[in-house]
């Protein structure tokens, strides 16, 4: 009998929300003025988007932050 010692990867979970949905929610939260730091903003986004993939959320948040910074909008 052969034993595989390689690490087996589990399939990536299917995306529940589109990138545009997540980006739209982040923009609404940013411009609501309730958050001055990223951590509470992302925590609220996770509450408002149940089941969101953390990797996808972080990726979209980083892209949005880069776009805002490139356009001269400090947040």
N, C-alpha and C positions, 0 to 999 in steps of 0.2 A: 504494500500500500504506500502510496506517495503522499507526503505531507507538504503542502505549500507553505513556505515561510514568508512569502511576500505579504505585504499589507493589502488587504482588500478594501477598496473604496466603496463607500455607499453612494448610490446615485444622488446627484444634486436635487434638492427639492424644487418642485415647480414654482415659478414665480406667481404669486397671487396678485400683486399689483404691478402695473406697468411703471416704467421709469418716469413717465410724464405725471402719473398719479402721485408718486412720491415727491417729485420735484414741486408740483403744485401745492401739496400739503406743506412742504418746507417753506415755500415762499409765503404762504398765508401765515404761518407761524412766525416767520421773521418779521413781516410787516405788521403783525398784531402788536408788536412792541412789548410783549410780556416777558421776553427772554433777552438777557444780555450776554449769556454764555451758551456755548453749543451743547453742553451736556444736558441741561434741563430741556432744551428745545428737542433734542433727539429722544429724550425720555417721553416727552409728550407726543411726539410723532409716533413712537412705538405704541402708545396707548390708543391713539386715534386710528392707527392702521394695524389692527390685530392680525397676527400671523405673518407680519412682514419679515422678510429675510434680512438679518442684521448686516450681512455682507453687502447686499444690494442697497440697503439704506445708507450705509457708510460710504459706499462708492458714489451714490447720487449726491450725498451731502458734500463730499469733497469736490466733485465736479462743480456743483453750484457755488461753493465758496471760491473756487478758482475763477469762475466766470465773474462773480461779484468783484473780486479783487482786481481782475484784469480791466474791468469797467470803471474802476476807481471808487467803488462803493465799499467803504469799510464797514465790516460787521464784526 
